């Protein structure tokens, strides 16, 4: 059935000038509600400094006129072009909400100069105040959006805007100095990728066709630019987009988790967050998952909220999907109606409707998690591994019944709950910055063309541009493998993950990486088995004592380091092995350490490093697994 569109043009005068309005019948979108929708395009909303931000307003219409009542508003502030809000704006307006979509400062139709999130709190406050004064508004706002757009929600909540009543930050940017941008002191190159992609798309500079063409050419060749790092000011076409170049250079140089990364730092400043209902959403394979669980812990202790959290088996922004990478989790893993799912929350907190929030799934309890790994391991019709799993309601995070269990790195590559007994045991390997370990899946976003997301067999393929041959990463001499014997029974691991190592190096500075892997045994569908990545992390050794201060190593001295992996919930099934891979690179997930001790993003040299992991009685390196006891 083809939907019929009915158009009616009219000219309206507003405080910001003339604009066109479009009336769309409720039949225009299959998921629309009982109302038609009027769209007021490109309202230029003034900020306190005079900069005007391009804004679209979607309003419900009945019998040809906008509803004559004060409406709650759903607000989305995005750097990705507000035109992308057409579907969600129409949906919520057709269900009796006002919906406001806005280009953030310096992006697409908005005036001003873009900065990474730092303007979004105050600009959000001014936008919320403007909404509150409109004749169609009841001055109560809920926010929506994913990733950067989720970050604009956190930014506004930390400014405590009076009109803000609830938020649903999905895979949202926060705690940038802890993880997901700087990570253990390393820089996540997906943000290098984000800048290279967006400096010439939607920026103020891209309004000039010639400049846009040069920046587009640069973006198309960014794999080559990866090998020319570090980036120096004025040396590449990035100089044409000055604010993007300035931020990227500063971000890659600034490893310390201090005031440079204060924007959206919820871990250290939870008291700045407005006391409102908060629904935190992310996935075990999302780039912001560790920040989502950290925010839940921080806000649950600080505000009354209530604070809810859901964690699925998802990659970035894919709550409506049940598979990614080379893995499938079953159809129940997907949120069937992502817009309706959010609407249930908004209806409760913005319209006062007594519904499933607090009483039924998925809102029955404050925490809802997807426990991965209970599938049969077969190959589905799409060729993906059936890893499976199921939803489970919980009351807290981390789970109170967790038994934190150390699995120690053993001589000869073992991994066991038994502490090592050898007086001396160590493994030394060569880390060559010119030959980094390639990234295969993981907690990725903005990976376009340089990174693949989610669950992957840890072996090369045509999908991995820097590891195209079908060779497992475990075959590399700089990947040190520690694994258990085949498990005698299922083992659930749910919670935060950390690896503690005792290390040394002949370099002043280097990196150590860790990756947790669920090793499937060979089967008829997967004759070579399947090495499924579960979580990973990194530590730049100059930040071994504190993420706030740098301190180079003394070559040959033994130091303890802790690598925080992203959280998970996974059942390692009977017959599987639990594996931990240790190395010193994961590229291009993280920038490569040149091993020279030079200032970050300012090295002219690289050198190889002989890196050593100790796993003896005095230096019992281990991973701490949050084991959930089986029900008896």
C-alpha positions in Angstrom: 0.0 0.0 0.0 1.4 3.4 -1.0 1.0 6.1 1.6 -0.7 9.3 0.3 1.0 12.6 1.1 -1.1 15.8 1.3 0.8 19.1 1.1 -0.4 22.5 2.1 2.0 25.5 1.9 1.4 28.5 3.9 3.5 31.5 5.0 3.8 32.2 8.7 5.5 35.2 10.4 7.5 34.3 13.5 9.9 36.3 15.8 12.8 35.1 13.6 11.2 35.9 10.2 9.3 34.1 7.5 9.4 30.4 7.1 7.5 27.7 5.2 5.3 25.2 7.0 4.5 21.8 5.6 1.4 19.9 6.6 1.7 16.1 6.4 -1.3 13.8 6.8 -1.1 11.2 9.6 -1.0 8.5 6.8 2.3 9.7 5.5 4.3 7.5 7.9 3.2 4.0 8.9 4.1 4.5 12.5 2.3 7.8 12.9 -0.3 8.6 15.5 -3.7 10.2 15.5 -2.6 13.7 14.5 -1.4 15.3 11.3 1.9 17.2 11.5 2.9 20.7 10.7 6.6 21.4 10.3 8.0 24.9 10.7 11.4 24.8 9.0 14.5 26.8 9.8 13.4 29.0 12.6 16.6 30.8 13.6 16.7 30.7 17.4 19.0 33.3 19.1 21.5 32.3 21.7 22.7 34.7 24.5 25.7 35.8 22.4 23.6 36.6 19.3 24.5 33.4 17.4 21.3 31.9 15.8 20.8 28.2 15.6 18.7 26.6 12.8 15.7 24.9 14.3 12.7 22.9 13.0 9.5 22.6 14.9 7.0 19.7 14.4 3.5 20.2 15.8 0.4 18.1 16.0 -2.5 19.2 13.9 -6.2 18.4 14.2 -8.9 19.6 11.8 -6.4 21.7 9.9 -5.0 23.6 12.9 -2.2 23.1 15.5 -3.6 21.7 18.7 -4.9 24.5 20.9 -3.2 23.3 24.1 0.2 23.5 25.8 2.3 20.5 24.7 5.3 18.7 26.2 8.3 18.9 23.9 10.8 16.3 22.7 14.1 18.1 21.9 16.9 16.8 19.7 20.1 18.8 19.2 22.5 17.3 16.7 25.6 18.1 14.6 24.4 15.7 11.8 21.7 17.9 10.1 18.4 18.3 11.7 16.7 17.2 8.4 17.5 13.7 9.7 14.9 14.1 12.4 12.0 14.0 9.9 10.9 10.5 10.9 11.2 10.9 14.6 9.8 14.4 14.6 6.7 13.3 12.6 6.2 10.3 14.9 6.2 12.2 18.2 4.2 15.1 16.9 1.6 12.8 15.5 1.3 11.4 19.0 0.6 14.7 20.7 4.1 16.1 21.4 5.9 19.1 20.1 9.2 18.0 18.6 12.1 20.4 18.2 15.1 19.5 16.0 18.1 21.8 16.0 21.5 22.0 14.3 24.2 22.5 16.9 26.4 25.5 16.8 28.5 25.8 13.6 26.9 22.8 12.0 24.7 22.7 8.9 22.2 25.6 9.0 23.4 27.1 12.4 25.6 30.1 12.8 28.8 30.2 14.9 31.9 28.1 15.3 31.7 24.4 16.3 33.4 23.2 19.4 33.4 19.6 20.7 30.4 19.7 23.1 31.6 22.6 25.2 28.9 25.0 23.8 26.1 22.5 24.0 25.2 23.0 27.7 24.6 26.8 27.4 23.1 26.6 23.9 20.8 23.9 25.2 19.8 26.1 28.1 18.9 29.0 25.8 17.1 26.7 23.4 15.1 25.2 26.3 14.2 28.7 27.5 13.0 29.6 24.0 10.9 26.5 23.8 9.3 27.3 27.2 8.1 30.7 25.9 6.4 29.4 22.8 2.6 29.4 22.7 2.5 25.7 21.9 4.7 24.7 24.9 4.0 23.7 28.4 7.7 24.4 29.3 8.4 20.7 29.9 11.1 19.0 27.8 12.3 15.5 27.3 15.4 14.9 25.2 16.3 12.3 22.6 19.4 11.3 20.7 22.3 8.9 20.3 26.1 9.4 20.5 27.1 13.0 20.1 23.4 13.8 20.3 23.2 11.8 23.5 26.1 14.0 24.7 24.0 17.1 24.1 21.4 15.6 26.6 24.1 15.1 29.3 25.4 18.6 28.6 22.0 20.2 29.2 21.3 18.0 32.2 24.5 19.2 33.8 23.4 22.8 33.3 20.2 21.9 35.1 17.9 23.7 32.7 14.6 24.5 34.4 12.5 23.2 31.5 14.3 19.8 31.3 12.2 17.0 32.8 13.8 13.8 31.5 16.5 12.4 29.2 17.2 9.2 27.3 20.9 9.4 26.4 21.7 6.5 24.1 25.3 5.5 23.6 26.0 9.0 24.8 29.3 10.9 24.9 30.5 11.4 28.5 33.6 11.0 30.7 35.8 11.7 27.7 39.0 11.5 29.7 38.3 8.1 31.2 37.3 6.0 28.2 35.9 6.1 24.7 37.9 9.2 23.6 41.0 9.0 25.8 41.2 5.4 27.0 43.8 4.5 29.6 45.7 7.5 28.3 45.6 6.4 24.6 43.5 8.2 22.0 40.7 6.4 20.2 41.3 7.0 16.6 37.6 6.7 15.7 37.5 10.4 16.8 40.3 11.2 14.4 38.1 9.5 11.8 35.0 11.5 12.9 36.9 14.8 12.5 38.2 13.8 9.0 34.7 12.9 7.9 32.8 15.8 9.4 35.3 18.7 8.9 34.1 18.9 5.3 30.5 17.8 5.8 28.1 20.2 7.5 30.9 22.5 8.7 30.8 26.3 8.1 33.8 25.8 5.8 31.9 23.3 3.7 29.6 26.1 2.5 32.3 27.0 0.1 32.3 24.4 -2.8 36.0 24.5 -3.4 36.9 24.1 0.3 34.3 21.3 0.6 35.9 19.5 -2.4 39.4 19.7 -0.9 38.2 18.4 2.5 36.2 15.6 0.8 39.3 14.5 -1.0 41.2 14.5 2.3 38.5 12.3 3.9 38.5 9.9 1.0 42.2 9.3 1.5 42.2 9.1 5.3 43.6 5.6 5.4 46.8 7.0 3.9 46.7 9.9 6.4 46.6 7.3 9.2 50.2 6.5 8.4 51.3 10.1 8.5 50.4 10.7 12.1 51.0 12.7 14.3 48.9 15.5 12.9 50.6 18.9 13.0 48.9 22.2 12.7 48.8 23.6 9.2 50.4 20.6 7.4 47.4 19.0 5.9 44.1 20.2 4.2 42.6 20.1 7.7 44.0 23.6 8.1 41.0 24.7 6.0 38.7 23.7 8.9 40.6 25.4 11.7 38.3 24.6 14.6 38.3 20.9 13.7 42.1 20.9 13.3 42.5 22.7 16.6 40.4 20.3 18.5 41.9 17.2 17.0 45.4 18.3 17.7 44.6 19.3 21.2 42.6 16.1 21.9 45.4 13.9 20.6 48.0 15.8 22.6 46.1 16.0 25.9 46.2 12.6 27.5 45.7 13.7 31.1 42.1 13.4 32.5 41.8 16.9 33.8 39.7 20.0 33.1 40.4 19.7 29.4 38.0 16.8 29.4 35.6 18.2 32.1 32.6 18.7 29.7 30.2 15.8 30.4 32.4 14.3 33.1 29.7 12.7 35.1 32.0 10.3 37.0 33.7 13.2 38.8 30.9 15.7 38.9 27.6 13.8 39.3 26.3 16.5 41.6 26.1 18.8 38.6 23.5 16.6 37.0 19.8 17.7 37.3 17.7 15.5 39.5 15.3 14.1 36.9 14.3 10.7 35.6 17.2 9.3 33.5 17.1 6.3 31.2 20.6 5.3 30.2 20.9 3.1 27.1 23.9 1.3 25.6 25.2 -2.0 24.4 28.0 -4.4 25.3 29.7 -3.8 22.0 29.1 0.0 22.0 31.9 2.5 22.1 30.3 4.2 25.2 29.2 1.2 27.2 31.7 1.6 30.0 30.6 5.2 30.5 27.0 4.2 30.5 27.5 1.7 33.4 29.8 4.2 35.2 27.1 6.9 34.8 24.5 4.6 36.3 26.6 4.0 39.3 27.4 7.6 39.8 23.9 9.0 39.3 22.2 6.3 41.3 24.1 7.5 44.3 23.6 11.2 43.7 20.2 11.9 42.4 16.7 10.5 43.2 16.0 10.2 39.5 14.8 7.5 39.2 17.8 6.3 37.2 17.2 3.3 34.8 19.7 1.5 32.6 19.4 -1.0 29.8 22.3 -2.8 28.2 21.8 -5.0 25.2 24.1 -7.0 22.9 24.2 -4.0 20.5 26.7 -2.0 18.6 26.5 1.8 18.3 22.9 3.0 17.8 21.6 -0.3 16.7 19.0 -1.1 19.5 16.6 -2.2 16.7 18.9 -5.0 15.5 19.8 -8.4 16.9 23.0 -9.1 14.9 26.2 -7.4 14.1 29.6 -8.2 12.8 29.7 -12.0 12.4 27.4 -12.8 15.4 23.6 -13.1 15.9 21.9 -12.9 19.3 18.4 -13.9 18.4 15.4 -11.8 17.4 14.4 -11.0 21.1 17.7 -9.1 21.4 16.2 -6.3 19.2 13.9 -3.5 20.4 11.1 -4.0 18.0 9.8 -0.4 18.0 12.7 2.0 19.0 10.5 5.1 18.8 7.6 3.6 20.6 9.9 2.2 23.3 11.1 5.7 24.1 7.5 7.1 23.8 6.5 4.8 26.7 9.1 6.6 28.9 8.1 10.1 27.7 4.4 9.3 28.1 5.0 8.4 31.8 7.3 11.3 32.7 5.9 14.1 30.5 2.2 13.2 30.2 1.8 11.5 33.6 0.4 8.3 32.0 0.3 5.2 34.2 2.0 2.7 32.0 4.7 0.0 32.0 7.4 2.2 33.5 8.2 0.7 36.9 5.8 -2.2 36.4 6.6 -4.3 33.3 9.4 -5.1 30.9 11.5 -3.4 29.7 11.0 -0.9 32.5 10.0 -3.3 35.4 13.3 -2.8 37.3 16.0 -0.2 37.3 18.4 -2.4 35.4 17.8 -4.6 32.4 20.6 -6.6 30.8 21.0 -9.0 27.9 23.0 -12.0 29.0 24.9 -13.2 25.9 26.2 -16.6 25.0 23.4 -19.1 25.5 22.9 -19.9 21.8 23.8 -23.2 20.2 26.8 -22.0 18.3 25.4 -22.9 14.9 25.7 -20.9 11.7 22.5 -19.2 10.8 21.1 -18.6 7.3 23.1 -15.3 7.1 26.3 -17.1 8.0 26.6 -15.6 11.4 27.4 -17.4 14.7 24.3 -18.0 16.8 25.8 -16.7 20.1 22.3 -16.1 21.5 21.3 -14.9 24.9 18.3 -13.7 26.9 17.0 -10.6 28.8 17.1 -10.4 32.5 15.9 -7.9 35.0 18.2 -6.7 37.8 17.9 -4.2 40.6 21.4 -2.8 40.7 24.8 -2.6 38.9 27.2 -4.2 39.5 25.2 -7.2 40.7 25.4 -7.7 44.5 25.7 -11.5 44.1 28.9 -11.1 42.0 31.9 -13.3 43.0 35.0 -11.5 41.8 37.3 -14.3 40.6 41.0 -13.9 39.6 42.1 -16.0 36.6 45.9 -15.9 36.7 48.2 -15.9 33.7 50.2 -19.1 33.8 53.5 -20.2 32.3 53.1 -21.9 28.9 50.0 -19.8 28.2 47.6 -21.2 30.8 44.8 -19.3 32.5 43.6 -20.5 35.9 42.1 -19.6 39.2 45.2 -21.1 40.8 47.9 -18.5 41.7 51.2 -19.1 39.9 53.8 -20.9 42.0 56.9 -20.3 39.9 59.6 -18.1 41.4 60.4 -16.7 38.0 58.1 -16.6 35.0 57.8 -14.0 32.3 57.1 -13.5 28.6 58.9 -10.9 26.5 57.9 -9.9 23.1 58.8 -7.3 20.5 56.4 -4.4 19.9 57.1 -2.7 16.6 55.0 0.5 16.0 55.4 -0.1 12.3 53.6 -3.4 12.5 50.7 -2.9 15.0 48.1 -5.6 15.9 45.1 -4.9 13.7 41.7 -4.2 15.2 39.0 -6.8 14.5 35.7 -5.7 15.9 35.0 -4.4 19.4 33.5 -1.4 21.0 33.5 0.9 18.0 31.6 3.8 16.5 32.5 6.3 13.8 34.6 3.5 12.3 33.5 4.2 8.7 35.9 2.3 6.4 38.7 2.0 9.0 37.1 -0.1 11.7 34.5 -2.8 11.9 32.1 -3.0 14.9 30.9 -5.7 17.3 31.6 -9.4 17.5 34.1 -11.0 15.1 36.1 -14.1 14.8 39.6 -12.9 15.7 41.2 -13.8 12.3 41.9 -11.8 9.2 39.5 -11.5 6.3 38.7 -9.2 3.4 36.7 -7.1 5.8 39.8 -6.0 7.7 41.8 -3.7 5.5 45.1 -4.1 7.5 44.8 -7.9 8.0 43.2 -9.3 4.9 44.6 -12.9 4.9 42.7 -15.6 6.9 45.3 -15.7 9.7 44.2 -15.6 13.3 45.6 -12.8 15.5 46.8 -15.5 17.9 49.4 -16.5 15.3 51.2 -13.2 15.7 54.4 -13.3 17.7 53.4 -10.1 19.5 50.0 -11.4 20.7 50.5 -13.4 24.0 47.7 -15.9 24.5 46.6 -17.2 27.9 43.6 -19.5 28.0 41.8 -21.9 30.3 41.2 -25.6 29.7 37.8 -26.4 28.2 35.2 -25.4 30.8 33.5 -28.2 32.7 30.3 -26.2 33.1 28.8 -23.0 32.0 30.2 -19.8 33.6 28.4 -16.5 33.6 30.5 -13.4 33.6 28.5 -10.2 34.2 30.0 -6.9 35.3 33.0 -4.6 35.0 36.3 -6.2 33.7 39.9 -5.5 34.6 43.3 -7.0 33.9 46.1 -6.4 36.3 49.6 -7.0 35.0 53.1 -6.7 36.2 55.2 -5.4 33.3 58.5 -3.9 32.3 60.0 -2.5 29.1 63.2 -1.3 27.6 61.3 1.8 26.5 60.4 4.9 28.6 56.8 4.7 27.5 54.8 2.0 25.7 51.3 0.5 25.7 49.8 -2.8 27.0 46.5 -4.1 25.6 44.2 -6.8 26.8 41.3 -8.6 25.1 38.8 -11.1 26.6 37.8 -13.8 24.2 35.1 -16.6 24.2 36.8 -19.5 22.4 34.3 -21.8 20.7 35.5 -25.3 20.0 35.5 -26.7 16.5 32.1 -27.8 15.2 30.5 -28.9 11.9 29.4 -25.3 11.2 32.7 -23.8 12.3 35.4 -26.4 11.8 38.1 -24.1 12.9 36.2 -22.9 16.0 35.4 -19.3 16.6 37.4 -16.8 18.7 34.7 -14.3 19.7 35.9 -10.9 21.2 34.0 -10.0 24.4 35.8 -6.9 25.6 39.1 -5.0 25.4 41.2 -2.2 26.8 44.5 -0.4 26.9 46.9 1.4 29.3 49.5 3.9 28.2 52.3 3.3 30.7 53.0 6.9 31.4 49.5 7.0 32.9 50.0 3.7 34.9 49.7 5.5 38.3 47.0 8.0 37.5 45.1 9.2 34.5 45.6 12.7 35.6 49.5 12.8 35.5 52.2 11.5 33.2 55.2 9.7 34.5 57.7 7.9 32.2 59.1 4.5 33.1 62.6 3.6 34.0 63.6 0.9 31.5 63.8 -2.5 33.0 61.9 -1.6 36.2 58.9 -3.8 37.0 55.5 -1.9 37.4 52.0 -3.0 38.2 49.4 -1.7 35.6 45.6 -2.1 35.4 43.8 -2.3 32.1 40.1 -1.6 32.3 38.1 -3.5 29.7 34.6 -2.6 28.7 31.8 -4.3 30.7 29.9 -7.3 29.6 27.4 -10.0 30.4 28.3 -13.3 28.7 28.0 -17.0 29.4 31.1 -19.0 28.6 29.5 -22.4 27.8 30.7 -25.8 28.8 33.5 -26.9 26.5 34.5 -23.3 25.6 37.7 -21.7 26.8 38.2 -18.3 28.4 41.1 -16.5 26.7 43.0 -13.3 27.4 45.2 -11.9 24.7 47.9 -9.4 25.8 49.8 -7.2 23.4 50.8 -3.6 23.0 48.7 -2.3 20.1 45.2 -2.5 18.7 45.1 -0.4 15.6 43.3 1.6 14.5 41.1 1.4 17.5 43.9 3.2 19.5 46.7 5.4 18.3 50.1 3.7 18.2 52.6 4.4 20.9 56.0 5.3 19.3 57.8 4.0 22.4 60.1 7.0 22.5 58.6 8.9 25.5 58.2 12.1 23.4 55.2 14.3 24.0 51.9 12.9 22.9 51.1 13.6 19.2 54.5 15.2 18.8 56.9 12.4 18.1 59.3 12.5 15.2 60.7 9.1 15.9 59.6 5.5 16.6 61.4 2.6 18.2 60.7 -1.0 18.9 60.2 -2.0 22.5 60.9 -5.3 24.2 57.9 -5.6 26.5 57.7 -8.1 29.3 54.7 -9.6 31.2 55.5 -11.2 34.5 53.3 -14.1 35.8 55.1 -15.6 38.8 54.4 -16.0 42.5 55.6 -12.5 43.3 53.9 -10.9 40.2 50.6 -12.8 39.8 49.2 -11.1 36.7 45.5 -11.9 36.3 42.1 -10.9 34.9 39.3 -10.3 37.5 36.1 -11.9 36.2 32.8 -10.9 37.8 31.3 -14.4 38.0 27.6 -14.8 38.7 26.9 -18.0 40.7 24.6 -20.4 38.9 21.2 -20.9 40.5 20.8 -24.1 42.4 
